[in-house]
Every structure is written in C-alpha cells, then in structure tokens.
Amino acid sequence: MIDCDLPSLRKAARETTQASVQGEGCIAPTPTIEALITAWVEAFNARDLNAHVALYTHDATLFGSRPVLSIGREAIRAYFAALGPEVRAERFHEPQVIHPTPQTAAIAAFVDFVDGVVPSPYRMTWMAVQRDGEWRIAQHHGSPRLDG
C-alpha cells in the first residue's frame, strides 16, 4: 500500500518519472497509477486545463457535480473550466486499485476538495487505461460524500 497524502504522491511520482507537471499544457509522464494521480491533482490545483484534459482519453466520460455526462476532452475541459477559482483538491486518500487486465485499472478513493475554506468531501472512481506506457483516465465519476 502507498501513502497518498499529496507530498508523498508528488515524491513517488518524481521518483518514478523524474518529472512533474510544470507550466501550461506540460504533462508529466504517467507510467504508474501514482504518477497519474499526482499529475491529476497538480493540474487540477494549478487550473492547467491543457495538462488536466491531457490526462483523459479522447473519448473519456465524466460524471461530476453537475447532472450532465461530459463526453470527450472538450466537454471535460468545459466542466473543469466552470469550477470556481478557489476549488482545490486538498487530499487524495489512499486509492483502492484493481487491475482487471494489466492495461486497465479501476480506481476508487475519497478526495477532500475545498472551495476556499468550505470543505467538499467526494467519492471518486476512475477507469484508467494504459496506452503506449502511459496511464489515462477513460471514465471518471465523482459524487459528494454524505458523511462530510
């Protein structure tokens, strides 16, 4: 099992990939699930939409906090662009990862978002696929945790 507080995720990703998300549209290599999670959190918190949507497959789907299914990178970009400027991922709890095949991963985790100072705890699931040695999100679902 891995420690998935954000500093540990960043360290694990850097040790694995020797890179991190830096600058608009620059995406770190994601040869591991840990690197994918780190790149996602860093792109999300930096509001780097180019790097963020590059972590999704071209035909990815996303059910988020709105009652609409976002299909494809441009719809996913619009979804994340519409979030408030103070929304941040504060903690990505240790994910549970199942590999139905070596190139697919079902990922489930609790994620603590904040909007400014207002907590917004979520449950998040991803189906990730590995293509050309890089992990990408093919399906993303997030829903509020009622236990707050």
Secondary structure as a PSIPRED ss2 file (coil, helix, strand):
# PSIPRED VFORMAT (PSIPRED V4.0)

   1 M C   1.000  0.000  0.000
   2 I C   1.000  0.000  0.000
   3 D C   1.000  0.000  0.000
   4 C C   1.000  0.000  0.000
   5 D C   1.000  0.000  0.000
   6 L H   0.000  1.000  0.000
   7 P H   0.000  1.000  0.000
   8 S H   0.000  1.000  0.000
   9 L H   0.000  1.000  0.000
  10 R H   0.000  1.000  0.000
  11 K H   0.000  1.000  0.000
  12 A H   0.000  1.000  0.000
  13 A H   0.000  1.000  0.000
  14 R H   0.000  1.000  0.000
  15 E H   0.000  1.000  0.000
  16 T H   0.000  1.000  0.000
  17 T H   0.000  1.000  0.000
  18 Q C   1.000  0.000  0.000
  19 A C   1.000  0.000  0.000
  20 S C   1.000  0.000  0.000
  21 V C   1.000  0.000  0.000
  22 Q C   1.000  0.000  0.000
  23 G C   1.000  0.000  0.000
  24 E C   1.000  0.000  0.000
  25 G C   1.000  0.000  0.000
  26 C C   1.000  0.000  0.000
  27 I C   1.000  0.000  0.000
  28 A C   1.000  0.000  0.000
  29 P C   1.000  0.000  0.000
  30 T C   1.000  0.000  0.000
  31 P C   1.000  0.000  0.000
  32 T C   1.000  0.000  0.000
  33 I H   0.000  1.000  0.000
  34 E H   0.000  1.000  0.000
  35 A H   0.000  1.000  0.000
  36 L H   0.000  1.000  0.000
  37 I H   0.000  1.000  0.000
  38 T H   0.000  1.000  0.000
  39 A H   0.000  1.000  0.000
  40 W H   0.000  1.000  0.000
  41 V H   0.000  1.000  0.000
  42 E H   0.000  1.000  0.000
  43 A H   0.000  1.000  0.000
  44 F H   0.000  1.000  0.000
  45 N H   0.000  1.000  0.000
  46 A H   0.000  1.000  0.000
  47 R C   1.000  0.000  0.000
  48 D C   1.000  0.000  0.000
  49 L H   0.000  1.000  0.000
  50 N H   0.000  1.000  0.000
  51 A H   0.000  1.000  0.000
  52 H H   0.000  1.000  0.000
  53 V H   0.000  1.000  0.000
  54 A H   0.000  1.000  0.000
  55 L C   1.000  0.000  0.000
  56 Y E   0.000  0.000  1.000
  57 T E   0.000  0.000  1.000
  58 H E   0.000  0.000  1.000
  59 D E   0.000  0.000  1.000
  60 A E   0.000  0.000  1.000
  61 T E   0.000  0.000  1.000
  62 L E   0.000  0.000  1.000
  63 F E   0.000  0.000  1.000
  64 G C   1.000  0.000  0.000
  65 S C   1.000  0.000  0.000
  66 R C   1.000  0.000  0.000
  67 P C   1.000  0.000  0.000
  68 V C   1.000  0.000  0.000
  69 L E   0.000  0.000  1.000
  70 S E   0.000  0.000  1.000
  71 I E   0.000  0.000  1.000
  72 G C   1.000  0.000  0.000
  73 R H   0.000  1.000  0.000
  74 E H   0.000  1.000  0.000
  75 A H   0.000  1.000  0.000
  76 I H   0.000  1.000  0.000
  77 R H   0.000  1.000  0.000
  78 A H   0.000  1.000  0.000
  79 Y H   0.000  1.000  0.000
  80 F H   0.000  1.000  0.000
  81 A H   0.000  1.000  0.000
  82 A C   1.000  0.000  0.000
  83 L C   1.000  0.000  0.000
  84 G C   1.000  0.000  0.000
  85 P C   1.000  0.000  0.000
  86 E C   1.000  0.000  0.000
  87 V E   0.000  0.000  1.000
  88 R E   0.000  0.000  1.000
  89 A E   0.000  0.000  1.000
  90 E E   0.000  0.000  1.000
  91 R E   0.000  0.000  1.000
  92 F E   0.000  0.000  1.000
  93 H C   1.000  0.000  0.000
  94 E C   1.000  0.000  0.000
  95 P C   1.000  0.000  0.000
  96 Q E   0.000  0.000  1.000
  97 V E   0.000  0.000  1.000
  98 I E   0.000  0.000  1.000
  99 H E   0.000  0.000  1.000
 100 P E   0.000  0.000  1.000
 101 T E   0.000  0.000  1.000
 102 P C   1.000  0.000  0.000
 103 Q C   1.000  0.000  0.000
 104 T E   0.000  0.000  1.000
 105 A E   0.000  0.000  1.000
 106 A E   0.000  0.000  1.000
 107 I E   0.000  0.000  1.000
 108 A E   0.000  0.000  1.000
 109 A E   0.000  0.000  1.000
 110 F E   0.000  0.000  1.000
 111 V E   0.000  0.000  1.000
 112 D E   0.000  0.000  1.000
 113 F E   0.000  0.000  1.000
 114 V E   0.000  0.000  1.000
 115 D E   0.000  0.000  1.000
 116 G C   1.000  0.000  0.000
 117 V C   1.000  0.000  0.000
 118 V E   0.000  0.000  1.000
 119 P E   0.000  0.000  1.000
 120 S E   0.000  0.000  1.000
 121 P E   0.000  0.000  1.000
 122 Y E   0.000  0.000  1.000
 123 R E   0.000  0.000  1.000
 124 M E   0.000  0.000  1.000
 125 T E   0.000  0.000  1.000
 126 W E   0.000  0.000  1.000
 127 M E   0.000  0.000  1.000
 128 A E   0.000  0.000  1.000
 129 V E   0.000  0.000  1.000
 130 Q E   0.000  0.000  1.000
 131 R E   0.000  0.000  1.000
 132 D C   1.000  0.000  0.000
 133 G C   1.000  0.000  0.000
 134 E E   0.000  0.000  1.000
 135 W E   0.000  0.000  1.000
 136 R E   0.000  0.000  1.000
 137 I E   0.000  0.000  1.000
 138 A E   0.000  0.000  1.000
 139 Q E   0.000  0.000  1.000
 140 H E   0.000  0.000  1.000
 141 H E   0.000  0.000  1.000
 142 G E   0.000  0.000  1.000
 143 S E   0.000  0.000  1.000
 144 P E   0.000  0.000  1.000
 145 R C   1.000  0.000  0.000
 146 L C   1.000  0.000  0.000
 147 D C   1.000  0.000  0.000
 148 G C   1.000  0.000  0.000
